[in-house]
C-alpha cells in the first residue's frame, strides 16, 4: 500500500497563529515533522484564505506569512499556479458591504504578496511564463480602469505590483509602454502617482537595458490583452543567464551604450523626450517617497537622453529647501550625479546644510539624528567637491569655520560633529597655507592670518565643552573634547596617505601653531585638574597605538616631559599624575632625567611627611614610584638611567619607611647594577605581553613567573663542562693529597684533638650546660679567673711567655661556641655561551647582536659541601651572569659594549662574564681538602638548571691566617706583639717546653687549649734572591721579624714586607737565630743536616754565608700555629719549622718545596 | 524577543543577487566576503542584546573610548553610530559570524525599532573595514569615511523616516501641527476636516495603547523590529493596524508614502463615488481627498525661545528663537496660496525649511513670498530661526550661594516683558530652581509677586499664573530667601546606564584632598558632588546636573518676538476664492535658563562674522 501521505489536517485560526510565530522564530521542527511545510502547507493556507469563517486579519497574516517564507514553501510550480488562481478568485469576488475598506486592503495585500512571491521565484522555465503572464494580465485588468471611483487605491497598488515586476524583470512591460502612457494621461486621482512611477520604470528599462528596440512608445502596436511575455525573454532564457535581471544601481555602464544607440534611432529619441517631458511635470504631485523613486528612475533616462541639467534643476531645486530629509537627500543625489552642471552652487548647498543642522529642537521629534546626517552630508559633499577642485578649499573653509560654531543647546553629538567640521576647516586652512608656501617658491611665508584663526577655531569650538576640565573623567564632555583634540592633531595626516609614513621627519609639530595650542591647553588644564589624567593617558595611548601617529604621541610625551614635569608641585597630589609619568617613563625617546629627579624629590617628600597616619599612603606612593622605576628599566638603556635611578633606589633602600618598598628598591637596585640592559628588560618583561602598557601598581608581575621547568637531568650531567668555578689564585701544590686521620675525623664534632677540650668535667652533659642557669655561668667565670692564676711555680721568663700565650689564646674564638675563624677562597664563576646554548637549548634570536645574543643565567645558587672538616659552608648567590662569548664574538661584543655595560669602563669586560664567588670555610682543623660544588640556576627561558660542578681544592696555604692581635694592643705595638708571640710559641712548641702541661683558656672562657709542639727542618737549596722573592710573594703577611743586616737591607728596600721588627742579629740576643734551646732541641736534626752537607762537599760550607733570618708566624684556624724560622744563606736556606698541630707538617714540606724550589 | 517584524522578500532577493554579483566580480582575492545571509528574528534580537552588553548601553558609546573594542561601532568614533549600528550574528553551530550593517536604531518610548535598509555589498565592506581599522581613528580627509558613505546612501535616510513614523504609530504619538483659531482654541487635524467635510461624525482617537511593536524596513531589506519592552497590550488589532500601515506605506519595502493620517484615512474611509477628482488639474498623491465645505485659511506662528542668561560681563547672554508657521487651509479644489513674509527685515531671520508643497521664495532682497498648494489638514508650512536682535521677555539674574554644606541663600531679580507692548501678552510665567541631585528640606522667603511651591527636588516660583495674563506693562519681580537641603551623601554612580560608564576609580588619590585644602565651601561642595556625576548621553547638550540654574517657562500670545508676521490682507488664493484668513501667534519658552551667577555655567562661543 503506497498511497501518498494524506494532506495535513486543516488548522484552526489559533493554530495558524502559533505556526506563524514558530516559523518566524525559526522553530520549524515541530511543524515540518507533521508535514506542515512546503506545497502542502501552501495549499492549506490558500484554502484557509478562501474560508469564510476566518477573519480578514488572519487571512492578511497568512498572506504575509506566505510572502515572508515563500522560499521554503513554494517549492513546486503548481503552488504558484494555485496561488494565482486563489488571487483571481479573491479579486473577482464582490466586496461585502459591511467592510468595504477592509476587504479592499485584503485584496491589496493579496496582490502585493502574490507579486512578491512571483518575483522571489524569479527564474522561470518556459512553462512558467504562462503563470507570470496570468498574473500580469490580472494586474493589467485592474489597472486598466482609470478614474474609476472607489477602487483607486487598489489600482494604485496593482500599479506598484506591475512596477515591481518590471524592476525585477526589466522590459517585461516594455511592449505595452504605449498603453501605460495612455493610462497615465487619463488617471486624475491621487493614484496617478503609481501610474507615473510605473511608466517611469518602464521607460527606465527601455532606455537602460535597451531590449526592445522596435517598440514604439507612442503608438500601441500590441494589444494590452492577452498579455505575452516579450520574445526577448525567451531568447534571454536560452542563454540561461538571468543575472541581468537585477536592478542594481549599475545603470551607468548601461547608460553610455544606451545613449549612443538612441542617437542612431532618431524617432525613438524624440518619443522618449516627449515621455520624459511629460514625466518631469509630475514631481510636485508626488509624495516624498514617490519623488525619490521617480528620481531614481528618471535620472538615468535624463542622462541617456542628454537632457540639460537646468531642466532638472528647475524641477527639483525646491527639494533642498524642504524639511523632509529624504527630499534633501534626493536633491543631493542629483547634485552628485551632475556635479559639473551644478558647478558653482556648492556654497549654496553647503549653506543649506548648515541651516538644516540648526533646526534645533524643531526637527523630527527633537531627534538629533537628522542633524547629524546633514552634517555628515556636508562633510561628504565638501570632500567630494574639493577632491575635484582644490581651489575651492578656501571658500569652504572661510564660510564654514564661521557658521559651525556649536551652539550652547546643541546636543553633544552634534557639537562633536561640528567640532569635526572645525577640525576639517583647520586642515583646509592649513593646507591652504601650505599651498601658498609652495606657490611662493619655497619661501616660508606662512599665512599668519589663517593659522592664527585655526587656533581660535579650536579654542572657540572647545568652549562649548569647557566643562570637560573639571567634570569627572568619565563625563561625555571630556570624551568629546578629547575626540576633538585628536581630530585637530591628526587632521593634517590621514592614515590613507601612505607617502607620508613618517611625518615626524617632514614636519616638526612645533612648527604648527595648532600643535602648540593643543599642547598648552592640555598641560595647563591637567596641571589644574587631576581628573584629566586618565584621559590624557588614554589619549596618548591611542596615538601611540597607531602606526601612523605614533610620533605624535611621542611628541606629546616629550612636551609633557619638558613642560609639564617641571611645573608639578611635589606633594601628595603628585600621585594622581603617576599614570602620565608612567607613560613618559615607558617611552624610550624621552630622557628620563627630569622624571627621575622629580621622583627622587617626591621620595624625599614622602619620607619627610611620613607619620603614623600615612603608612598606607607611603606604601602606595612608594610602590608606585618603584613601578615607574621599573618601567624605566624596561624601556630605557641602563646607561642613561644608571646614575639617577641607582641614587633614587639606594635612597629608597636606606630611608624609605615602608619595608616592602625598601625591599623592592633593593631588588631593583641589585638588578640594575648586576644585569645588563637587554637582559634586564627581558627579565622585567616576563609575564607582560604589552610593552606599552605597564602594570598599574608595583612589580607584582615580576614575581609572577611562569611555573619553573626543570632542566632535563640528562643534560645536567655534563653541566661542569660549560659552567666553571675556578679558584682565583691557583694552589701552589697542584697534586693535592689529604692526610687521612680516621681517628680524628670520627670525633670531629666533639674534639678534634685530645689537647683541645672543654675545661669542664667531661661527664657533664652538654644539654645541661646549655640550659644551665645564671649561677652556673657565674661558677664558670670563677673557674676562669682561677685558671688564669699561675698554678705552678715558674721562672719569670716562662711566666712571661705563658702570659703572652694566655693573652693570645684568649683572643682565639672557640668555634664550638662562637662563630669560628673564616677562611675565604676567592673563586670565579663563568660559563661558556656556545656550549650552554647547545646544551640548554635556549634559542637566542639570531638578529640580536653583541651582548644581547649571549645567554645568561639568573639567580644562581652555589652550594658547597665537603668531606673535610670545614664546618658549614654557606651557599653563594649570584643574581646574574652573562655567558662567555665564543672567541670570535669577542671583538664583536666589544664594539657594542658601550651602550649596554652598566658600569661602562674598559675593565668591565671580565666582570660581565665572570662572577666572583667567595667560598667561606670555617675549618675545624687546618687541613687541605676538596669542596664539592652544586649549582642551581635559571636560564633565559626560565628553565632551571642544576648539577654538580668540578670540585674546588683547598690547600694548606688557604688556611694561613695572620695571628689575631688582641684589641688592646696599640697599632704601633703590633709588630713587637707578634714577635713576642712568635717567640713564646716557638718556645712552647719546643720539645722540652715548659708549658707542656699548661692549658690556655680560649675566647669566651669555655674551651681550653694545650700546646703540644712538634718541630722539623727543611733545607731549601735555592739562591737567596729567589727565596726572598718567594717569601715576599707568598708569605709576606706572616713575617713578624727579619734579622740580619744583609737580609734587612735587601728586604727593606722591597717595601713588601713592612711593619715588622727589624733586628740586626748580632746586636740582639733575643732575635739571635739559633736559640740556644732550639739549637739544643733541634740538635740531632741539625747535626744530621750538617752531616749531609758535609758529605756534599766543603765548598758549600765555605761559600755559605749567613744573611739573616725570617721569622714567620702563621695562624692556622681554628687555633693552631705554624712557625718558620728561615735562616737565609746565599745559596741555601734552612727552614726550621715548629707547630702545635703536627699533622700539618706533612703538607708544609710540600708547600715549601712548591714555594721555593719549583 | 522581537515582538513584531516585517520582511520584504523582494528586497531580500535584491540583496542576494547583489551579493552573488559581488562575489562573482570580486573573486577569491577579496578577503571580505559578503554572504547573502539574513538573520532570523531571534538571532537579530540576540545580537542586539549582545551589542548592548558590548557597547555599554542600547545606543552604545558613539565615541571611541577606552572601553571601545576593535570591530565595534564606537571604534568608528562617530556619534551617529548610536543610531546606525552594526550587529554581529554569531552562528555557533556553523562557526560563522555575520556582520550586519546598517541597522537603523530608533528608541521610542519602551520600544526599540530596528530597520535594515538595503545597501550595496561594497558599502557593507567599507564599513566593516572602518570599524576594524588598527589606527587611532578616522581623520576627516580619509578615503573611506562615514560621511561619504552616508551621502551615498539615501536608503539610510529613508529608513530613519520609516522608523520614526512607525515609532510614532506604535506609541500613539501621531500629532499634527497645532493651529489656533480665534473661535475654538485649537483645530483638529486631517481626519476632523475630512470627517467634517464628508459627514462622518467623530473619529476614534489615534491608537494610544502601546502596541506591541512592529517592524519595518525601508528602501530596502528585511526590517526587523525588536523590543525589549514587556509584552503588554499586544492586541492583534493594533498589530494589524501597524501591518496594514506598512503594507500601504511601503508595499515592497520601499516607502512610498509615510503620511499616517492619509493612509489611515484611506483605510478607514475608503473612497466613494462622491470623491470625484478635480476636472482641471491633477490630484497630488499627498492629497487623496479634496476639501468640501466652508472655506477659510488659518495661520499660527509659533516661536520657541532658547535663552542662556549669564549676567556676567565676560559672557554674553545667548538668545535664539526658532519659529514655525503652521497652516490649515480649508479650501475647495486644488488652489495655490501665496503671501509675502513681513517683518523679516528687522531681525536676523534665517529661513530654514519649507513644506514640500511650497515653492521656495526667491531669495535676495527682502521680498520673501511664499507660494504653496496646501495639503489637507494641519501642516507645518515653514521654519525659521532668529538668533539676534531679540529682547528677552524675562530678564535678570539668579544667585544661589551656599552658606554651608546644606544651606544656601538665593536671590532672583527679574524684569518681565520689558519693552514689549500689546498685543503681546504674557499668559503665564514660572521660574523653577531645579535640584536634581539634592533634596530640598525647606525654602524660606517671600517673592515680591506670585506664589512659591516647593517639592523635593525643585522650588517653583509662579510669577504669573494662567488666567491673569499681563500685557502692555513690564513687571519687576524679586525673590530672595534661604534653602535647606538634606545632607549630601556620596553614592557610587552605577556602573551601567551612562554612555561611558564610570572609569574604574582604582586611584584613591582623588580623595587626598581634605576639606581644609579648599577654603571655599562652594568649591568643596562642587568638588564633592562632581565625583558622583554621571555621564550624560550624547543627545544631551551638556551635563545638566553639574550646574546650578533656574529654568523659566512662559507662554506669550498675540505676536512674535522676531516680528515675523503674515498680513491676512495680502494672502492671495488662485484661483481666486473668498476665504477669510486668520492669524494667530504665540511664543513659548524652550530652554530658558538663568545660570546661577555665582556658579559654574556652560558656555559656547558666539559666532562673529
Interface residues (C-beta under 8 A of the other chain):
Chain A: X24 X25 X26 X57 X60 X61 X64 X67 X68 X70 X71 X100 X101 X104 X105 X108 X109 X112 X115 X116 X117 X119 X120 X122 X147 X149 X150 X151 X152 X153 X157 X160 X161 X164 X168 X188 X189 X190 X191 X192 X193 X243 X245 X246 X247 X248 X249 X282 X284 X285 X286 X287 X288 X289 X290 X291 X292 X293 X317 X318 X319 X321 X322 X323 X324 X325 X326 X327 X329 X330 X332 X333 X336 X355 X356 X358 X359 X360 X361 X362 X364 X365 X367 X368 X369 X370 X372 X373 X376 X377 X378 X379 X380 X381 X383 X384 X402 X403 X405 X406 X407 X408 X409 X410 X411 X412 X413 X414 X415 X416 X417 X420 X423 X424 X427 X459 X460 X461 X463 X464 X465 X466 X467 X470 X471 X472 X473 X474 X475 X476 X477 X479 X480 X483 X486 X487 X490 X491 X493 X494 X495 X496 X530 X531 X534 X538 X541 X542 X543 X545 X546 X547 X548 X549 X572 X573 X575 X576 X620 X696
Chain B: X1 X5 X6 X7 X8 X9 X10 X12 X13 X14 X17 X18 X20 X21 X40 X41 X42 X43 X61 X62 X63 X64 X65 X66 X77 X78 X79 X80 X82 X83 X106 X120 X133 X134 X135 X136 X137 X139 X140 X141 X142 X143 X144 X145 X146 X147 X148 X149 X150 X151 X152 X154 X156 X157 X158 X160 X161 X164 X168 X173 X219 X236 X237 X240 X243 X244 X247 X248 X249 X250 X251 X252 X254 X255 X256 X257 X258 X259 X266 X267 X268 X269 X270 X271 X272 X273 X275 X276 X277 X278 X279 X282 X283 X284 X285 X286 X287 X288 X304 X306 X308 X318 X320 X322 X324 X350 X351 X352 X353 X354 X355 X356 X357 X358 X359 X360 X373 X380 X383 X385 X498 X499 X500 X501 X502 X503 X506 X507 X508 X509 X510 X512 X513 X530 X531 X533 X535 X536 X537 X538 X539 X540 X541 X542 X543 X546 X590 X591 X600 X602 X603 X604 X605 X606 X607 X608 X609
